[in-house]
Amino acid sequence: MNNTILSTQSGERLSFYKLFAEKGYRLMIPIIQRDYVQGRQSTQEVRETFLQALYDYLDENKPNRDLDFVYGSLNTVHQTKDFIPLDGQQRLTTLFLLHWYLAQISENMPNLRETIFEENKSKFSYETRSSSAEFCDALIDHDIDFHELLIPDEGRDNSLSKTIANSSWYYLSWKYDPTIQSMLTMLDAIHKKFAGKLEFFERLIDEEQPIITFLFLNLKEFKLTDDLYIKMNSRGKLLTAFENFKAKFEQHLDSLDKPYYLTRGSATEKVTIKEYFSYKIDMDWANLFWNYRTLQNRSKNEKDDNLDDELSNFIRVIFANQYATSVKDIDDSLEYLLGTQNAKKRKDYTHLISFHKYKELNALSGESVLSLIDSFDNLVNGNDKIKSYISDFYQFYYDEHQVFENALKHNFTNNQERVCFHAYVRYLILNKDRKGIEQWMRVIHNLTYNTIIDGTPEFTRAVKSIENLLPHSATIIDYLQENNKIEFFSSWQVLEEKIKAHLLNKSTNEWKTQIENTEKQSYFKGQIGFILEFSGIVDYYNEHGNCDWADDEEKKFFEFFVTYSQKAIAIFENKNQKYNSDFVWERAVLTKGCYPLKFKGDSVTQKNKINLLHTDVASNNIARDFSWKRLLRIEENEREKIFVKQVFDDDRLKI
């Protein structure tokens, strides 16, 4: 009996080299596998023990030294059989690295390439991360001059890994791939142990009398399942929640027929959406999120070198926002995606959403997937944090760095901030020219922060309104000036933005400077319509539909606006104790007339209740329901606003 074929109860004896040279297989480490760990710093004893055993086997030169069983299966893909190991990944990866090393030092790389390199790809590869697969390809494709290794770092035997990492073909982003880093550590250990052993390569690839072998047990042949493997391999580190999501999500991408163009090095090729996502999530996008890996609070025993939570939260935010664009105002799935208080009361609620949960929530539409990829692509900035498109002056309206970090923590300050984030990301996706983003975010800030967006229905309507505005986002001021209808947002704020658009489009910048400086007063948050009213600008606009007054009126209107702006800022500035102590301001307005507003409630008591207004931003909705901002809304509370204007016009008011 051929001694390379044992009974089906024992498995088939194979060498690593014979998998490719004789069988013609590809060896694919499956998604379900954990990272390669034999090269980790923490496994030094395991690594050295295993390498010593391999060294002894090759040195003794006796055939068929089995490395125990390797469980797996054979899958046929495009007439090529893939060998899928479900156990033994660590040993097989080390053998791959040993073959590469011995071929390099014995100048046998052409022979090795002929056997395990096809169409510029290594026939030994990883499905867990595209970066791991890319590294295997590059390793086989390039030679290392062992006479020109770099000097190792002090106290380390890392001359080989240092040389590889310094090569032109080595991507900087690979330093974030734990499998690649573990491989580099193992190569250093192999170099230390096997240096000068050129004769070992021929012994390693001997097909007649192979030295190092293993016993392959085909799970399909034995009608065994992956579940059994998981039980057998339970001693290993389980995949993280995000790795499980990513693996299943990448499989889901097979159902989408959307080509992409992927650039690797100097070459650009047409790839499937799955190939594009798999490569980018482990490479370019990982580079971005690496800068934010410390945002989430982790346990004392967990290192801050994990991007999973930040990536998971970002994906959740994008999916939730995109989902909101196409659902009804009240939707349980959206509540879950947003993580509302109602959703958190559900027994099945979890902060980390699995792939199957996303599918159950119907959140994996083609539009959502494309939006996610577009969002990643438009936020990535090489190896750095996100790029700044908004100048310091406009950070009041939208702090892109802070809000992005809040998104990665899934911890927005309020729904308004979440809506603004959606508007910001969608602008980047739709507009290659970023020049209009500051005015876009200014308008969106003013609309959202002066509209009640408490619950999911309001959030949904806000997002849908943003979607309607997005085609005009790059020229939003022109769009407002044309008096187009804007859904959902507070009518008084929409009218105010339209009037300001006419002023901002005037030939000089003085209106723009004065308006924006006034809007940025912390109490106003962009709502300054009452100043436009006091200046007579609203009356002119209502009569003419524009602000195209004569030159002699230009100076008058501008001076009025400046004067009332200065007084308003002085009075409502929170730090100005002159008007905010002993209710001085409230008492001054009461000398002109009784201004308290009635509470708009359901009960008789509530309907008859009146309240003095307050300038503080307080809890219990005081700032919203009983604030001066409410009284000063454009074209509302006309009688009460007259009292405020009279105080502003009183000669005794000193600012």
Summary of the structure (lengths in Angstrom):
residues: 655
radius of gyration: 33.3
end to end distance: 104.8
largest distance: 113.3
contacts: 1957
relative contact order: 0.06
helix: 53%
strand: 9%
